């Protein structure tokens, strides 16, 4: 990750201490963020020859510990100094500014190893003592035991056995992901008779001690609930603010007449190491017309970024090696300013490059898929990254006269809304109002708003019927082909595994439609949008040419889906919903965290099922026979994969 030393220095200086932060290339602290801080004379007229000794009860130590706690609220952990050089004062120039050169020379050439090691040992000892949860902290010890078992073995029900020291860890940094957060919520509810809030537990800096205080607070309420009014997100206001930023980058008077590139040879992709992204990359690499596929990867080094792609490809049954000459890796991070890109890559994204380096198309797949996080926790990756890419595309147009095709992959809601080109904003704002309601998933809100920004960008640049920008809306994504690889974390397969174990499914499915397509089918749809001529890109009908979003409506009726599971060796009986739900709850209660539906049971109880409304305009005839046959083949192949993995039981042979 990129580190702004100026930002670190501002944080270190925020309590009023004069400080210099540097990253030495040589000396005892080479390769470490080093903070030299004056805790003594406020006039800063001294020098660095007299340094304080590391005495645990001294005023300098007290101030340094307070400063380290303070910066934890200002900058992320990876930006914290790892070497601290406390001093009485810093050398000054005649201009009354700190002599940064003198400080640098001292750190690289004069800092004494024995003195530095003494400070390190003392600070490490203090940190260890402060982070150990003490025996009298009964609630914190109980919770630490639950979290430890949840992270390590997945069994958080056992009582603490005693004798093991626990540290006051930050939950989000210790392996408590979205699934384990749901598991933790259920454990807390069962043990303490409370109703915790997901967003609160998954807060970025909640520690074990913080969690203990939170549980005790909920226990003090008669109903065990948090009595705080949930602030709804005003998606309309959010959209208006972000669309203003899009318009600020759009300057019609400066625009040259634009056109689509004659050929699509250079494509930028995000999320290429993911389940869908790696299939899109695979299909791009196999196309003869693409000579350069740029993939933005979050990784600490080029080697590790390449390993992520290689591993993702191998998991899906193909090798990246024959295509390495076509791949260009950009290290970046969708959550960071400028997408975490280097200056050179940032400039190229904006079209400030030679004509053969211009990016012809962008496929934006990258996102955080997390049902437990709030809108604000997901906004940077799921919304601002889209805004950044769209603005960069505008700047590229201003410089080159060519506008890259832009395809965004949507998510978080059933693929029904098509955003007709004549009324997309009216339809979008109506949906924004509905999705602003408290209780709406932050993931759904962020992906919807991101989609709306793509539509706004397209409308600013001359409308949408030339297929320069599209939002592709898939439903459930499964493995494709005879060697399909199933994503067994998907709620689809969690529910299938549950119903197979029970021998039943909820019969109250009516005519609901399960939007379901393989990653290969969705990838083909995306590439069709990219490579087809403007008059036909992404559409198979005249109606689709009038839409902003392209729903992937492949699938089966919910009745047909469960019938297929039954015919595949797992006989299921349609059962009244209340009876089925009671059986599900009993099964989850019996197996606890080991049950596949455990982390998502609350969604099922809220009535969240597999099916949605039938695809618009298709009525009862929506089951195109060729599409239906392909979907059924893919489902059967996924079932076979899950049997091999032990996720589903073996099928009895006659």
N, C-alpha and C positions, 0 to 999 in steps of 0.2 A: 504494500500500500504506500501511496505517496505521503510524505511527511513534510509539512510546512514548518520549518524551524522558527519562522517569525511568529506563527500562531502559538507554538509551544512557548516561546519566550514571553509573549503577551500573557499567557496563562500563569507562567511562573512569576511574572512581575505584578500580577493582579492584586496582591495584598500590600503593595507598596515597596517591596524590596527591589533594589537594583539587581539586575541579573543579566547574564549573557548565556545563551544556549547555542551550542555548536555540535558539530558531528566530525570530530577529528579524524584525519586519515592516518595519523601516526601518534605515538605516545601510548601511555598506559590505558587511556580510554578510547583508543582507536576503534572505530566502527560502532560506537555507542552514542546515544543522545546524551550529551553532557551539559549539566546546568551548574554554572558558577553563580552563587547567590550571596549577596552581602546582607548579613543579619545584624551587623553592629552599627557603626557610625552612619547616620543618615546623610551626612554631607558627602560621603564617598570619596574623601580625599586621601585615604590611606593607600596601602599597597598590598601585594599578595605574599609578602614575606612572613607574616605572622598569621598562622591558621589555627583555629580552635581545635582542641583535642576532643575526641569522642567520649564525652562523659554523659551517661544516660539521663541524669537529672538536670543537665545544664539548660540555660535559657535558649541556647542555639538549637539544641536537639528538640526542645519543645516547639520552637517556631518552625523548624524544618518539617517535623511530623504534621503540624497543622497545615503547612503549605502543601504537602503531598496529598493530604486528604482533600484540600480545597481544589486542587487541579483535577481531581477525579470527577468533579462535577462539570468541568469545562472542556476537557479534551478526552478522546477515547484512549483506552489503555495502551494501544500500540504507539501512541505519541508521548507517553510519559518518559521523562529522563530515566536512564538506567544507571547513570553515574552522577552523584551529587557532590559538589565541591563547596561546602559552606565556608564563608570567610567573613572577616570583620568589615571590610570595605573593598571597593574596586578602584583600580587606577583610573584617573581621569585625564582628559585632554584639556588644553587651555580654553576650548570652546564649551567646557562644562559637560561634555559627553563622555561616556565610558570609553576607554581605550580598548577597543575590541582586539586590536593587534597584540597588545600587551597580554590580554587575557588568553588569547590563542597561544602565544608563545609560552606562557606559563604552563598551560594544560599539556601541551605537546612535548615540552622540553624540561620543565622544572618540577613538575608534580612528583612527590615522593611516594614510592610504592608502599612502604610500610604504613604511612599515614593514611593513604587511600584504602588499603586493605582493612585497617582498624575501623574506619568509618563503615565500610561495607559489612563487616562482621557484626558491628553493633546494630546497624539498621535492620539487618536480616534477623537478628535475635528479637528485636522489638516487634518486627512484622509478624514473626512466628507466634510470639506471645499474644499479641493483640488479636490474631485471627483464630486462636484456639478457643472453642466454646467451653466455658467453664462448667463444672459439675452442677452448680446451683442454677444454671440456665436450663431447667428441665424441659420446657417446651422446645427450645432451640435444639437440644440434643435429640429429642424425639423426631423432630422434623429432619434433622441432619441424617438420622438413621434411615428414615423413609426415602429421602433423596438419594442417599448412597446406594441403597438396594435398587432403587428404580433405575439409576444410571448403570449400575454394575450388572445386576441379574434380572431386572424386570420384576422382582418380587418385593414390593414395598409394604407388605402386610405384617411382616414379623416385627415383634417388639425388640428394642435395642437390647443387646446382650451385655453391654457394659465393657469398660476397659479400653475402648478405642477412642483416641482423641479425634474430634471433629473440628474442621476449620470453617470459618464463616465465609463460604464461597459465594460467588455471584452465580445465580441459577442459570442465566442465559449463556454464561461462559463455561459451564460445567457439563454440558451435554443434555440440558433440558430443552429439547426441541418442541415443536408444536404438538406432536403426538404424545410425548411424555408429559407435557403440560396438562393435557386432558386427563391422562392417567393420574397425575398428581391431584388434580381437582377432585376426581372421584374418591381418591383415598382420603383427602381432607374432609370431604362431605360425609363419608361413611364413619370416619373415626371421631370427628369433632362436631358432627351435626350442624354444619355451617354450609353456606352457599357462596363460595368464593367466585370472584370475577376473573375470567381468563386473562383479559388484558392486564389486570393488576399483577397477576403472578408472572406473566411473561414480560413484565416491565424490564427494561434494559439493564437496570442496576439493582434489582431486588436481591438481597442476600438472605442467607438462612435466618439471621437475626431479624431482618426486616419481615420475613415471612412469619416468624414467631409472633412478632408484634401484631401483624395483620390478622392472624388466626385468633389471637387473644381479643382483639378489637371486635371481630365478628361474633365471638362467643359472648361478648357482653351485651349483644343485641338480642332481644327476645326471640326473633325469628331467624337469627344467624345470618342475616343478609346485610350487605353494605348499603346504608341509607344515603346514597348519593345519586342525585338526578343525573342520568346519562345525557351528556351533551351531544345532540345530533349533529352530524356533519351536513352542512348546507352545500350539497354538490352543485347547485346552480351558481352559488356565489364562487365556489372553487373554480368552476368552469369559466365563468366570466373573467376572473382574475388571470387564469392561465391563457385563455384565448386572447386576452389583451397583449400578453407577452408575444404570442404568435404574430399578432398584427403589427407589433412594434418592429419585428424583424422583417416584416413584409413591406417593401417600399415600391409601390407600383410604378412610380415615375422613373425609378432607376432600373427597372426590370427590362432586359432585352426580350424580344419575342422568344418564347421558349419552345422546345420540342423534346420529344423522347429520344434517348440515344438510339442510333441506328442498329447497334448490336449490344447485347448484354454480355459483356465479358468479365467485368469486375463486380462482385457482389459482396456486400458486407452483411454478416449475420451475427446475431447475439443469441445466447442460450444454446450454443451448438453442442455442448456436452450433456444436454438434457435428453429426456426420453423422446420427444418429438424433434428437437433441434438436431440430434445426431442423424436422424433419418433424412431431414431436409438437407443437411450437409452431404450425406451420401448421394442423394439424387442430383444435387448440384455438381458434385465432383464427376459424376458419370456423363454429364452433358458436354459435348464437344465444343460448344460455343463459349463455355466459361473457362477462362484461362487463369483467373486469380480469384480465389475465395478468401476473403478476409474474415477471420472469426475473432470476436472480442471475448477474451477469456479472463476470468478473475483467478489469478495464481501469483505466487511470489516470484516465479522465475519462468523463463521460456521453456526450460526442460520440464518443469512440473505442469505447465499449461499443455504442452504436447502430450505428456503422459495422460492427462485427463481425457484428451480427445482419443488417444489410442485405446485407453481402457473402455471408454464409452462405446467405441466402434466394436471392440472385441466382445463386449457384453451383448451386442445386438447381432453378432455372428458374422462380421466382416472385418477386413483389414484396412487400415488407413495407409499402410506403407506404399502401395502403388500410386497413391495420389499426392504424396508429400510435396511434389514440385508445384502443385496448384494451390497449396494452402499457405496463407500468410497469417501469422498469429499476432494479434495486438493485445498486449497486457492492459487490462483496464478493470473498472469496477462500476457497475451501473448506479451504485449508491453515491458515488463521489462526484464532486464538481468536474465538469468537462469529461465525465464518464471515466475518470482516472487515467486518461490517455496521455501519452507523451506529447510534447509540443509538436513534433513532426507529424504524428498521426492525427492530432487535433486539426492541424492545418490542412492535411489532406482530406479529412472528412468534410471540411468547409470548401473544398474545391480549389484550394491554393496549391496546385500541383501541375505537373505536365499533363497534356491531354490524354496520354495513354494510362495515366494513373487515376483518372477521374472515376469515382464510384458510380456505377450505372444503376444499381438497385440495392435496396436495404430490406432485409427480412428481420423483423424485430420479434424474437421469440422470448428473450430473457425476461424473467419475472420471478418474484417470490410467491410461491403458491403456499399460503399458510392461512388456515381457517381461523386461527386464534388471534392473529395480530390485528391491531386497529388500522383504520385508514391512515392515520398519521405515521404509524410505524412502517407501513408499506409504501407510502407516497413517493419517497425518493427513488426507489427501484422501479415501481410499477407505473408511475405517472411522470415524474420529472425526467427520467431517462428518455421516454417517448418525446416529451417536449424538446429536450436537447437535440435529439436526432432530427426532429422536424425542422427546428431552427437552423441546424447545420445544413440540411438539404436546401433550405431557402438561400443561405449564403452561397452554397455551391452553384445554385441557379444564377445568382447575380454575377458570379465570376465566369461561368462557363456557357451560360445560355441553355444548358441541359439540366433537366430535372430528373433525378433518379426515381424510379418506381419505388414505392414504399408500401410494404405489406406488413401488417401487424397481426399477430395471433392473439385472439381474444380469449376470455375464460371467465369463470365465475357465475355464469347464468346460462340458461338453456338457449341454444342457438335459434331463436325465433325472430328477434327484431332485425329487420333488414335495412332500416334507415333509408327510405326512399329519397332519391336525390332531390326531389322537389320539396320535401318537407322534413328533411333529416333533423334540422335544428329544433323544430316544434316537437317532433316525436322524441328527440333526445332530451329536451328540457322536461317534458312530461315524465319520462322515465327517471330523470335525475331527481325530480321531486319525490317520486315513490321510493327510490333507493336511498334517500336521505333519512329515512325513518330510523329511529334507534333500534338496534338489534340486527340491522343489515350487516352482513359480513364485510369487513374491511377489504378483503380480497375482491369481492364483487364490486364494491364501490370504486376501488382504484382501477380495475381493469375497464370498467364501464367508462370512467372519466377519460382514461387513456384513449379508448376507442373514439370518444367524442372529439378529442383533440385532433385525431387523424382526419376525421370528417371535416373539421373546421379548416385544417391546413389545405385539404383538397379543394374546398370551396373558395379559399383565398386565391388559389392558383388556377382559376379558370374552370372550376366545376369538376365533376367526377366521372363523366361518361367516357373520358379518354383512358380510364383504368390506370391512372398514375398512382393512385392510392386506394388501398382496399383494406378492410378489416375481415379476416377470415375467422369464422366462429365455429370451432369444433365442439362436439359434446364429449362423451367418454372416448378416450384414445386407448386403443389396445394394440397388441403386437400383430403384425401382418405376415401372411405367407405361411407355408408349411412348417417353417422353423421359427414361429412367432415366439417372442419373449414377452411375457406378461409383466406388467407393473403391479406387483401384488400388494403394494401399499394403497392402491386406488380403492375408494369406497365401493366401486362396482364389484370387485373380486372379494372384498371383505364380506359383502352381503351375500354373494354367491356361496362362499365357504360356509357362512352361517346357515343359510337355507339348506345346503347339502347335508350339514350335520343334523339339522332338525327334520329333514324330509318333507318340508313344507315351504310355502311362500304365501304372502298376503294375497288373497283372491280379489281384493278391492282395487284392482289395477285398471279396470274399465278399458278405455281405448287409449291409454297413455302410450306415448312413443318414446322408446329408449334411443336417444341420439348416440350412435356408436359407430366409430370408424377406426380403421387401423392407422397407425402412424404413417404408413406408406400412402394410404389414400389421402390423408390430410396433406402430406408433403406434395403429392401430385397436384392437388388443388392449388396450393401456394405457388408452385412453379408454373402452373398454367397461367396464373395471374401475372407472373413476371415475364414470361416469354411469349405469350400470345400477342397478336396484333391489337392495338388499342380498341378497335371496334368490336373485338370478340373476347378480350381478356377477361377471365374469371367467369364468364357467363355461358350458360347453355341455353338460355331462353331470352326473349326480348325483355321480359319483366326483370330479369337479373341485371340487364344492362342499365336499368334505372335505379339500382340500389347501391348504397354505400358499403354495406356489410354483406358478406357472402357466407350464409349459414351452411355448414356441412350437415345436411339433413339425412345422411345415410343412417340406417338403423333398423330396428324391428319394433313391432308393438310389444308392450311389456308381457302380454300373454304369450306371444310367439317366442319371446326370449326365454321365459321360464319353461316353456314346452321344449325348446331346444336343449336346455340343461337336462331336462328329464330324459330326452331321447339319447343323451350322451352318456348314459349309465348312472345317472343320479335321479331316481324317481322322486318327484315332488308332487305333493297334493295341495291344491288351492284351499286355503283356510281363512275363515273370517279374520279380519285385521286384528281385532282385540285379542283373539285367541293366539294368533301368530306372535303379536308383540309380547304377550305374557310369556310365551315360550322362549322368545329371544332374550328377554330380561333374565329369566331363570338360568339360561345357558351362560350368559355373561357373568351372572352372579357366581355360578359354580366354578368357572374357570378363571375369573378375575382378569388380571392384566394380560394373561396368555390368550384370551379370546380375541379373534381378529376384529370383532366389532366393538371391543371395549372402548377404544379411544374416540369412536364416532357415534356411540349409542345415543348421545343427547340429540344428534341431528336426526336420527331415525325416529326418536320419540316425538320430535317436533313435526313429524310428518314429511320429512325430506326423503323422497323416494328416487327411483331411477328415472321414472318417466316424466315427460313434459307433454305439452299440447302437440297435436299432429302438425307436421309441416304445413305451412300456409298454402292453401290452394290445391292440396293433394287429396284431401278427404280420405275415403277408404281405399283409394287406389294408389296410395303413396308407396306401396311396397313394389317398386320396380324389381322385376324378377332377377335380373342380372346383379343388381346391387344387393338384393336380399341374399342371393347365393354366396356372394363374396363375404358379406358380413357373417353368415352362418359358418363358412369355412374358417374365418379368422377366429370366431368364438371357440369353435371346436379345437383349433390349434392352440389357443391360449389355455384351454382346459387341460390339454395334453402336457403342456409345459408345466402347469401348476401341479399336475400329478407327479411329474418327474422331480419337482422340487420338494415334494412332500406337503405342499400347501393344501392339496385336495387328496382324499383317499383314493386308493387304487380301485379300479372298476372290476367287479367280479366277472370272471369269464365263465361261459357255460361249460 
